[in-house]
Amino acid sequence: MTEEFATEEVAEAAKDAAITAVLAARRAGLAAALTHDADAWAAGLAADVVVNTPGNAVARREWVIRFFEAGMISYDSVDSIIEFAETRGNLVVLMGAEVVTPKDATRHAGQTVHRRFTDVWRKEDDGVWRLTIRQATDISVTCLEDSLTRRWSGRAVECLD
């Protein structure tokens, strides 16, 4: 798991206490996803979280947790480039790119997936920053070497043998 900042401006913004706390919470959530620690991962989600998934579906907290428990949010690696970070009241907005290697029942397991994301984090009444909105869009999938073609299945790119 790696994280880098796209510009000096973003690196400077990341020194803001709220953004620093959110980046730490984001790293903890990604670490929990890599180790499939459901409790630690769910602890980073707001009660009213809503996600526009890379599979082009909108999911609320209950379904996001079900996806995680079913191995549909499971990765061997996650590398992030933070391109935008800004505090807006009790919210922090992060935008950027991710390169993930899904595993288990996650779509594109074993492939390399490039995606764009927008995360909105909110400081809750208990003082904890939690993910409240996430939008993620897969923009490309690199198939395994023995998978020679890709096709659009109506909702996603699939690698074919």
N, C-alpha and C positions, 0 to 999 in steps of 0.2 A: 504494500500500500504506500503510494507516494502522493504528495500534495505539493504543488508549486503555484506561484503567483505569476500571472501572465505579464504584468508590468510592475515597474517601481511604484506607480500610483496605487495599485492594489496591495502591494506589500506594505506600503505606508498606511493604507486604510486598515490593514489587518492588525495594526498596533493599537487600534481603538479597543478599549476593554470589552465592550459588548461583542465586537467581531471576534476578538481573541477567544472569548468564552464559547461563542457559537462554533468556531472552527474546532475547538477542543471537543465539544459535544458531537459535532459531525464525525470527527475521527473516532470517537468512542462508538458511535453507531456503526460506522464502517467496520471497525475491528470486531464488533459483535456479529455483524453479517458474515465476516470471513470465518469466524469460529462457530457460527450458527448458535449463538447465545440468545435465545428468544427473549428472555426476561430483560437483559441489558439492552437489547435492540428496541423492544417495545417501550422501555422507560424513556426513550428519547422522542417518542411520538406524543403530540398533543391529543387530548381526548377528542377534539374535533378535526383531526388531521384529514386532509383530502389529497389524493395523489392522482395525477394524470400519468398513468403508467407507460413504460416503453412499449407495452402491448396495445396502446391506444384505447385504454379503458380508464374510466374514472372510478376510484375506489376510496371508500371511507375506512376509518381505523380498523373496524372489525374484519373487513376483507383483506386489508393489507397484512394484518397479523395472520390471518388464515393462509395467505399466500406464502408468508415467511415460514410458518409451521409445516407447510406442504413441500418445502424445498424449492419454491418458485421464486424466491429472493435469496440466492445463494451464489457465492462467488469464490473463485480461487485467487483473484486479484482485482484491485480497484486502484486506478491511478487518476488523479484529478488535477486539472488546471483551473484555478480560480481566476476568472476574468473580470469579475465585478463583486465588490463587497461594500455594503453601505448600511448604516444604521438609520432607521426611520421610526422614531419614537420607541415603542417597546418591541419593534420588529427589526430583524436583520435580514437583508436580502443578499443571497449569494447566487451568482450565475457563472457558468463555465462549461467545461468539457470533461468527460470521463472516458476512460478506456477500461472496460471490464472484461473479465474472463468468467462467464457464468458456468455453473456446474449443477449437478443434481437435476431437478425437474425444471430449472430455469430455462426459459426460451433461449435458444442458441448456445446451449451447454457445450463447452469445449471450444467454442469459437472466440474470436476477439471482436468485441462490439465497441464501436465509437458512438458516444451519445452526447447530446446537449442537455443541460439541466438548469432549472431555476428552483432554488429552495428558499422558503420564507420561514424563518424561525421567530418564535415569540417567547418573551420572558413571561413565565407564568407567575401566578400569585405566590407560589412557594419559592420564587427566585431562580427556578431552573429554566434554562433555555430548551424549548422543545420544537421539533419540526411541526409546522402547522399546515404548510402547503408545499407540495413538490410537483414539478412538471419535469418529465424526462422523455426525450425522444431519441430513439436509435437512428443514427444517420448512416452507418455502414456496418457491415458484418464481414469479417474475413473468415472464409471457410477453411476447414482443415485441408491439408494438401491433397487428400484423396477425394475430396468433394470438388468436382470439376465445374459445377454450374450452380447458379442461384436463380431463384424465381420468386416473383411476388405472389403471395398466397391470398391476397385480398386485405390482409392486416399486417403482414410481416414478410421480410425476406427470409427464405428458407434455403438451406444448402442441400443439394441433392448429390447422391453418389452416382 
